[in-house]
Amino acid sequence: AQSNRGTCTCPSISHKLAAKNPAEYARIATDLALTGQSKLANGAAINVPGPNAWPADSSTRSHSERLIQSSLMNYARPGKTYVNNQGGGGSSPDGWADRPGSGLTSDEESRVMQGLYNKPFEAYNGDGIFGSKKDIMNKIRGELGRGVSHVNVDLKWGPGGHAVEVIKIQNVGSPPTPPT
């Protein structure tokens, strides 16, 4: 869970890892808790970014979620330092100096996925200049049809958005059948 943090991409990405390879998730969480660093599948190092990620914060995240999320957020942007729990109130007291309270861009998400799985990942925004909802739904259906069990999807509305994992699509286009 991201709780009240702008880290929604990292919980959905790390949930996918925990579901597909729980031992790898546990290894990373243990490494971060015991040493403050871990290696990703691609050989890159991740580190707990500073002392603010260690103590409990105003979120409801577990210790492992807090350490993994802040470490992956930090890894997503080389040369920038992610700060968890900057001490402010509000809905998202975390982020980077140049993007406080911000989540990840699609390129940054791809970097995290490539690190965790040691293979390339595509950020798909639809066909043409502006992808239609139909294009994106067809892409998600195609991924699920190919056997991808967890499809990471970014939802965009207004000035912000949210990242989720799609594991199945059902009852699209028609109301559910009432029980008999």
C-alpha positions as CSV (number, residue, x, y, z in Angstrom):
1,A,0.0,0.0,0.0
2,Q,1.2,3.5,-0.7
3,S,-0.9,5.0,2.1
4,N,-0.7,8.8,1.9
5,R,2.4,8.9,-0.3
6,G,2.9,9.6,-4.0
7,T,4.6,6.2,-4.5
8,C,1.7,4.4,-6.1
9,T,3.8,3.1,-9.0
10,C,6.3,1.3,-6.6
11,P,3.7,-0.6,-4.6
12,S,2.0,-1.9,-7.8
13,I,5.4,-2.8,-9.3
14,S,6.6,-4.5,-6.0
15,H,3.3,-6.3,-5.6
16,K,3.8,-7.8,-9.0
17,L,7.3,-8.9,-7.9
18,A,5.9,-10.4,-4.6
19,A,3.2,-12.3,-6.5
20,K,5.5,-13.6,-9.2
21,N,8.7,-14.2,-7.2
22,P,8.1,-13.9,-3.5
23,A,11.6,-15.1,-2.6
24,E,13.1,-12.2,-4.6
25,Y,10.8,-9.7,-2.9
26,A,11.7,-11.1,0.5
27,R,15.4,-11.0,-0.4
28,I,15.2,-7.3,-1.4
29,A,13.2,-6.4,1.7
30,T,15.6,-8.2,4.0
31,D,18.7,-6.7,2.4
32,L,17.2,-3.2,2.8
33,A,16.2,-3.8,6.4
34,L,19.5,-5.3,7.4
35,T,22.1,-3.4,5.4
36,G,20.3,-0.5,3.8
37,Q,21.0,-1.7,0.3
38,S,20.2,-4.5,-2.2
39,K,21.0,-5.6,-5.7
40,L,18.3,-5.7,-8.4
41,A,18.0,-8.5,-11.0
42,N,19.9,-6.3,-13.5
43,G,22.8,-6.0,-11.0
44,A,22.1,-2.4,-10.1
45,A,22.3,-1.4,-6.5
46,I,19.4,0.2,-4.6
47,N,19.8,2.0,-1.3
48,V,17.5,3.2,1.4
49,P,17.6,7.0,0.7
50,G,18.8,8.6,3.9
51,P,17.6,8.4,7.5
52,N,14.0,9.5,7.0
53,A,12.9,6.2,5.4
54,W,13.8,4.2,8.5
55,P,11.5,5.6,11.2
56,A,7.7,5.1,11.2
57,D,6.0,8.0,9.4
58,S,2.5,9.3,9.1
59,S,1.6,6.6,6.5
60,T,0.2,3.2,7.3
61,R,2.9,1.4,5.3
62,S,4.8,-1.5,6.9
63,H,8.5,-1.1,7.4
64,S,9.3,-3.2,4.4
65,E,6.9,-1.3,2.2
66,R,8.4,2.0,3.3
67,L,12.0,0.8,2.7
68,I,11.2,-0.8,-0.7
69,Q,9.1,2.1,-2.0
70,S,11.5,4.8,-1.1
71,S,14.5,2.8,-2.4
72,L,12.8,2.1,-5.7
73,M,11.6,5.7,-6.0
74,N,15.2,6.8,-5.4
75,Y,16.5,4.3,-8.0
76,A,14.0,5.6,-10.6
77,R,15.8,8.9,-10.9
78,P,19.6,8.7,-11.0
79,G,21.3,11.7,-9.6
80,K,18.3,12.7,-7.5
81,T,17.7,11.9,-3.9
82,Y,14.2,10.8,-2.9
83,V,13.2,11.9,0.5
84,N,10.6,10.0,2.5
85,N,8.8,11.7,5.3
86,Q,10.1,15.3,4.7
87,G,8.3,16.2,7.9
88,G,5.4,18.1,6.4
89,G,1.8,17.4,6.7
90,G,-0.6,17.0,3.9
91,S,-1.4,14.0,1.7
92,S,2.1,13.4,0.3
93,P,5.0,14.7,2.5
94,D,7.6,13.0,0.3
95,G,9.4,13.3,-3.0
96,W,12.4,15.1,-4.5
97,A,13.5,18.7,-4.1
98,D,12.6,19.4,-7.8
99,R,9.3,17.4,-7.7
100,P,7.9,17.2,-4.2
101,G,5.0,14.9,-3.7
102,S,5.4,13.5,-7.2
103,G,5.1,10.0,-8.6
104,L,7.1,8.5,-11.4
105,T,7.0,9.2,-15.1
106,S,6.6,6.2,-17.5
107,D,10.3,6.2,-18.3
108,E,11.1,6.1,-14.6
109,E,8.6,3.3,-14.1
110,S,10.3,1.4,-16.9
111,R,13.7,1.8,-15.3
112,V,12.4,0.3,-12.1
113,M,10.7,-2.6,-13.9
114,Q,13.9,-3.3,-15.9
115,G,15.9,-3.3,-12.8
116,L,13.6,-5.7,-11.0
117,Y,13.2,-8.1,-13.9
118,N,16.4,-7.6,-15.9
119,K,14.5,-7.2,-19.2
120,P,13.0,-4.3,-21.2
121,F,9.6,-3.0,-20.5
122,E,7.4,-0.9,-22.8
123,A,5.5,2.2,-21.7
124,Y,2.5,2.2,-24.0
125,N,0.4,5.4,-24.4
126,G,-1.9,4.3,-27.2
127,D,-1.6,4.4,-30.9
128,G,-0.9,7.7,-32.7
129,I,-0.4,11.1,-31.1
130,F,-3.3,10.6,-28.6
131,G,-4.0,7.1,-27.6
132,S,-7.7,6.3,-27.3
133,K,-9.2,4.4,-24.4
134,K,-10.0,1.6,-26.8
135,D,-6.3,1.3,-27.9
136,I,-5.2,1.1,-24.3
137,M,-7.9,-1.4,-23.3
138,N,-7.0,-3.6,-26.3
139,K,-3.3,-3.5,-25.2
140,I,-4.3,-4.5,-21.6
141,R,-6.5,-7.3,-22.9
142,G,-3.7,-8.4,-25.3
143,E,-1.2,-8.5,-22.4
144,L,-3.5,-10.5,-20.2
145,G,-4.3,-12.8,-23.1
146,R,-0.6,-13.4,-23.6
147,G,-0.4,-14.7,-20.0
148,V,0.9,-11.5,-18.3
149,S,-0.7,-12.0,-14.9
150,H,-0.2,-8.4,-13.7
151,V,-0.4,-5.4,-16.1
152,N,0.8,-2.1,-14.6
153,V,-1.4,0.7,-15.8
154,D,-1.2,4.4,-15.1
155,L,-4.5,6.3,-14.9
156,K,-4.5,10.0,-15.6
157,W,-7.0,12.6,-14.7
158,G,-6.8,16.3,-14.2
159,P,-3.3,17.4,-13.2
160,G,-2.5,14.0,-11.5
161,G,-3.0,10.3,-11.8
162,H,-2.6,7.0,-10.1
163,A,-0.9,3.6,-10.9
164,V,-2.7,0.3,-10.5
165,E,-2.2,-3.3,-11.4
166,V,-4.8,-5.0,-13.7
167,I,-5.1,-8.7,-13.1
168,K,-8.3,-9.3,-15.0
169,I,-11.1,-7.5,-16.9
170,Q,-14.7,-8.6,-16.5
171,N,-18.2,-7.3,-17.1
172,V,-17.0,-4.6,-19.4
173,G,-19.7,-3.1,-21.5
174,S,-22.6,-4.8,-19.8
175,P,-24.1,-4.8,-16.4
176,P,-23.5,-7.8,-14.2
177,T,-26.1,-10.5,-14.3
178,P,-28.2,-10.5,-11.2
179,P,-28.3,-13.6,-9.1
180,T,-31.2,-16.0,-9.6
